[in-house]
Amino acid sequence: MTVDDDIPRVTVVIPCRNEAGALPGVLAAVPAGYLALVVDNGSTDGTATVAAEYGATVLTEERPGYGAAVQAGVEAAKTELVAVLDGDGSMDPAELPALVDTLADGVTMVAGRRRPVPGAWPWHARAGNWLLATWLRRRYRLEVHDLAAMRVIRRADLVALGPLHPRSGYPLELLARAAGAGWQVREHDVTYRPRSHGVSKVSGSVRGTLRAARDFWSVR
């Protein structure tokens, strides 16, 4: 597909809660021509200020939860394609063009399959991801191996799915609903690194892990 280089085609939605330390590195790696949209979800560390200083568009989402932040960013985006990745520095935005290139005719969404460097993925989080991906393959015949914290999709297709889980269950419900809608989902390997600053809201505490497990369990 030929597009005018001056017209952005991809909005990178970056849901954030207290990621002021990681954001400079994340935003510096966003490819030229991609629009960075940081969705501040209740931060108390100046995340929004840092995001604006580094050239991102900033949107505030008061409803708490990863899914609510992603949904707000997708609704605000104006480009044909939307990419989503975490703002903690664990994934490299420079890898996004390879995912975009994989979004060919017939492919609805490209999901990043995390390939972790040593120490990047706690065993309990990795085991939980394996169990959920196995469930998706068996129940929905969706050939995925990761819940895809990095993904690229056509915005119109994503909006057509309607509202999804407002918290940690969002990635799982997205894939389950995608399978039900007959989407063609293709995985592409991406590097997964330790977060550059702070502690994970999910795997970094027992409370966070239990809350995420509850959210996943609510997805049918």
Secondary structure, 3 states (H helix, E strand, C coil): CCCCCCCCCEEEEEEECCCCCCHHHHHHCCCCCCEEEEEECCCCCCHHHHHHHCCCEEEECCCCCHHHHHHHHHHHCCCCEEEECCCCCCCCHHHHHHHHHHCCCCCCEEEEEEEECCCCCCHHHHHHHHHHHHHHHHHHCCCCCCCCCCEEEEHHHHHHCCCCCCCCCHHHHHHHHHHHCCCCEEEEEEEECCCCCCCCCCCCCHHHHHHHHHHHHCCC
